[in-house]
Amino acid sequence: MKIALASAPTADKDIQKNLTYIAQAAEQCRGNADLIVFGEAVLQGFNCLTWEYEKDRKTAVSQTDAPIAQIRRIAKENHMAISFGYIEKSGDLLYSSQLVIDSFGTILFNYRRVSAGWKFSWLTDSRYREGEHFGSFSYMGRKFSIGLCGDLWTEGKPEEMRGENADIVLWPVNCNFEPEEWNSTVKYEYAVQAALCGDKVLYVNPFCVNPDAEDCSTGGAAYFKKGVIASELPAGGSGILLVEI
């Protein structure tokens, strides 16, 4: 199975631009990947929220909204599954979620982040929510589970993820490490942490194109295999890492 980890450009508060980035990455990988994975909140950009509920509710999208329909078309047209992060609206509730769409454009799985690090808890109310558990889905004969960013650093969660017995763990993040810091040291810390969660862990971080953003993600991707970096895309720019598992 060939998987593309797309450390794609991401623009805060610009869904149309981000849809273009997603489409471009999918087209680039067409014929060379069965699944393409994007980072956390790439649809709207991680810094899209204001913590004013009425504004944020308009920023969030539901699974039936037009942007999701467009990504479903992109998946179908390029004959590949797509997994991407977005700020989800479900009724009156908001989540940081990761959607999985198969190569026929069908929604396969929706994961909701279980840790609270995506939000300013002191500025939000109970309408900004987390999911309750990891869960899993199957695709092309492989069992997958997803952990978003800080989920796999939260006490007890690595063990819970191990308990899913997934063949492949997807780890989409939004991390703002200085590229030199990530490339020289931090990636090894993540490799060790990944080994607590699964034998095959795929990490992907978007590349934010808003340099003034407080949490400007700095790109990078990695295939962590039993605690070792099997292959990687360095932080510091956008790009795509192709892995075969």
C-alpha positions as CSV (number, residue, x, y, z in Angstrom):
1,M,0.0,0.0,0.0
2,K,1.3,3.4,-1.0
3,I,0.6,6.3,1.3
4,A,1.4,10.0,0.6
5,L,2.1,12.2,3.6
6,A,1.3,15.7,2.4
7,S,3.0,18.5,4.3
8,A,0.9,20.9,2.2
9,P,0.8,24.7,2.3
10,T,-2.1,25.8,4.6
11,A,-3.6,29.3,4.8
12,D,-5.5,30.4,7.9
13,K,-9.1,31.3,7.4
14,D,-9.1,30.6,3.6
15,I,-11.0,27.4,2.8
16,Q,-11.0,28.0,-1.0
17,K,-7.2,28.3,-1.1
18,N,-6.8,25.3,1.1
19,L,-9.1,23.3,-1.1
20,T,-6.8,24.2,-4.0
21,Y,-3.7,23.0,-2.1
22,I,-5.5,19.7,-1.3
23,A,-6.5,19.3,-4.9
24,Q,-3.0,20.0,-6.2
25,A,-1.4,17.5,-3.8
26,A,-3.9,14.8,-4.8
27,E,-3.3,15.5,-8.5
28,Q,0.5,15.3,-7.9
29,C,0.1,11.9,-6.3
30,R,-2.4,10.5,-8.7
31,G,-1.4,7.0,-9.8
32,N,1.3,6.8,-7.1
33,A,-0.6,6.7,-3.9
34,D,-3.6,4.8,-2.5
35,L,-4.1,7.2,0.3
36,I,-3.0,10.8,0.9
37,V,-2.9,12.2,4.4
38,F,-2.9,15.9,5.4
39,G,-2.3,17.4,8.8
40,E,-4.6,18.8,11.5
41,A,-7.2,21.5,10.6
42,V,-5.8,22.0,7.1
43,L,-9.2,22.8,5.6
44,Q,-9.6,26.1,7.5
45,G,-6.1,26.5,8.9
46,F,-5.2,25.8,12.6
47,N,-5.4,29.4,13.6
48,C,-8.9,30.0,12.1
49,L,-10.8,30.1,15.4
50,T,-11.5,33.3,17.4
51,W,-13.0,31.6,20.5
52,E,-16.2,33.7,19.8
53,Y,-18.7,30.9,19.3
54,E,-20.9,32.6,16.7
55,K,-18.0,33.4,14.5
56,D,-16.4,30.0,14.9
57,R,-19.6,28.2,14.1
58,K,-19.6,29.9,10.7
59,T,-15.9,28.9,10.2
60,A,-16.6,25.2,11.1
61,V,-18.1,22.9,8.5
62,S,-20.3,19.8,8.7
63,Q,-19.8,16.6,6.8
64,T,-22.6,17.6,4.5
65,D,-21.3,21.1,3.6
66,A,-19.9,22.0,0.2
67,P,-16.2,21.9,1.1
68,I,-16.5,18.3,2.2
69,A,-18.4,17.5,-1.0
70,Q,-15.6,19.0,-3.0
71,I,-12.9,16.9,-1.3
72,R,-15.1,13.8,-1.9
73,R,-15.0,14.7,-5.6
74,I,-11.2,15.2,-5.5
75,A,-10.8,11.7,-4.0
76,K,-13.0,10.2,-6.6
77,E,-11.5,12.0,-9.6
78,N,-7.9,11.1,-8.5
79,H,-8.8,7.5,-7.5
80,M,-7.3,7.8,-4.0
81,A,-8.5,7.9,-0.4
82,I,-8.0,11.3,1.3
83,S,-7.6,12.0,5.1
84,F,-7.5,15.6,6.2
85,G,-8.1,17.7,9.3
86,Y,-10.9,20.2,9.7
87,I,-12.8,22.1,12.3
88,E,-16.1,20.2,12.4
89,K,-19.5,21.4,13.2
90,S,-22.0,18.8,14.4
91,G,-25.3,20.5,15.4
92,D,-24.2,23.2,17.8
93,L,-20.9,21.4,18.7
94,L,-17.4,22.1,17.4
95,Y,-14.5,19.6,17.2
96,S,-11.0,19.3,15.7
97,S,-11.6,16.3,13.5
98,Q,-9.9,14.1,10.9
99,L,-12.1,12.8,8.1
100,V,-11.3,9.8,5.9
101,I,-12.8,9.6,2.4
102,D,-12.2,6.5,0.2
103,S,-11.3,6.4,-3.4
104,F,-15.0,6.3,-4.4
105,G,-15.6,9.6,-2.6
106,T,-17.5,7.9,0.3
107,I,-16.9,9.0,3.9
108,L,-15.2,6.1,5.6
109,F,-14.4,7.4,9.1
110,N,-14.5,10.6,11.1
111,Y,-12.2,10.9,14.1
112,R,-12.6,13.6,16.7
113,R,-9.5,14.7,18.7
114,V,-9.6,13.4,22.3
115,S,-7.2,15.9,23.9
116,A,-8.1,19.6,24.6
117,G,-4.9,21.2,23.3
118,W,-6.5,22.4,20.1
119,K,-8.5,25.1,22.0
120,F,-8.2,27.8,24.5
121,S,-10.2,26.1,27.2
122,W,-10.3,29.3,29.4
123,L,-12.1,31.1,26.5
124,T,-14.5,28.4,25.4
125,D,-17.6,26.7,26.7
126,S,-19.0,23.1,26.4
127,R,-19.8,23.6,22.8
128,Y,-16.1,23.2,21.9
129,R,-15.8,19.4,22.4
130,E,-13.5,16.4,22.2
131,G,-14.2,12.9,21.1
132,E,-14.3,10.0,23.5
133,H,-12.1,7.3,22.1
134,F,-9.8,6.5,19.1
135,G,-11.7,3.8,17.1
136,S,-10.4,2.4,13.8
137,F,-11.3,1.8,10.2
138,S,-10.2,-0.7,7.5
139,Y,-9.0,0.2,4.1
140,M,-7.3,-2.0,1.5
141,G,-7.0,-4.8,4.0
142,R,-5.2,-2.7,6.6
143,K,-6.6,-1.5,10.0
144,F,-6.0,2.2,10.7
145,S,-6.3,4.3,13.8
146,I,-5.9,8.1,14.1
147,G,-4.5,10.3,16.9
148,L,-4.4,14.0,16.4
149,C,-1.3,15.9,17.6
150,G,-1.3,16.0,21.4
151,D,-3.6,13.0,21.7
152,L,-0.6,10.7,21.5
153,W,1.2,12.7,24.2
154,T,-1.7,12.6,26.7
155,E,-1.3,10.4,29.7
156,G,-2.8,6.9,29.1
157,K,-3.6,7.5,25.4
158,P,-0.5,5.8,24.0
159,E,-1.6,2.6,25.8
160,E,-5.1,3.1,24.6
161,M,-3.9,3.5,21.0
162,R,-1.8,0.3,21.4
163,G,-4.9,-1.4,22.4
164,E,-6.5,-0.7,19.1
165,N,-4.0,-3.1,17.5
166,A,-3.9,-1.0,14.3
167,D,-1.7,-2.0,11.4
168,I,-1.0,1.7,10.8
169,V,-1.5,4.7,13.1
170,L,-2.0,8.1,11.4
171,W,-0.6,11.0,13.4
172,P,-1.7,14.3,11.8
173,V,-0.4,17.3,13.8
174,N,0.0,21.1,13.8
175,C,3.4,21.7,15.3
176,N,5.3,25.0,15.3
177,F,8.8,23.7,16.2
178,E,11.7,25.7,14.6
179,P,12.7,23.6,11.6
180,E,16.3,23.2,12.9
181,E,15.0,22.0,16.3
182,W,12.7,19.4,14.7
183,N,15.3,18.2,12.2
184,S,18.1,17.9,14.7
185,T,16.4,16.6,17.9
186,V,12.7,16.7,18.3
187,K,11.9,14.2,15.6
188,Y,13.8,11.6,17.6
189,E,11.6,12.3,20.7
190,Y,8.5,11.8,18.5
191,A,9.9,8.5,17.1
192,V,10.3,7.2,20.7
193,Q,6.7,8.4,21.5
194,A,5.4,6.9,18.4
195,A,6.7,3.5,19.4
196,L,4.5,3.5,22.4
197,C,1.5,3.9,20.2
198,G,2.1,1.5,17.3
199,D,4.8,-0.2,15.2
200,K,4.0,1.8,12.1
201,V,3.1,5.5,12.7
202,L,2.8,8.1,10.0
203,Y,3.3,11.7,11.1
204,V,2.4,14.7,9.0
205,N,2.6,18.4,9.8
206,P,1.2,21.2,7.5
207,F,3.3,24.1,6.3
208,C,1.5,27.3,7.3
209,V,1.8,30.2,4.8
210,N,0.9,32.8,7.3
211,P,4.3,33.6,8.9
212,D,2.8,36.0,11.5
213,A,0.5,33.3,13.0
214,E,1.3,32.4,16.6
215,D,1.1,28.7,15.9
216,C,2.6,28.6,12.4
217,S,3.2,25.0,11.6
218,T,6.6,24.4,10.0
219,G,6.0,21.3,7.9
220,G,7.6,17.9,7.8
221,A,6.5,14.3,7.7
222,A,7.9,11.0,8.9
223,Y,7.3,7.3,8.9
224,F,8.2,6.0,12.4
225,K,8.7,2.2,12.3
226,K,9.2,0.6,15.8
227,G,10.7,3.8,17.1
228,V,13.0,4.4,14.2
229,I,12.7,7.0,11.5
230,A,12.3,4.8,8.4
231,S,11.8,7.8,6.1
232,E,11.2,11.5,6.5
233,L,10.5,14.9,4.9
234,P,12.4,17.6,6.8
235,A,10.6,20.5,8.4
236,G,11.0,23.9,7.0
237,G,8.9,23.8,3.9
238,S,6.1,22.0,2.1
239,G,6.4,18.7,0.3
240,I,5.1,15.2,0.1
241,L,6.6,12.0,1.5
242,L,5.7,8.8,-0.2
243,V,5.9,5.6,1.9
244,E,5.0,2.0,1.0
245,I,3.7,-0.2,3.7
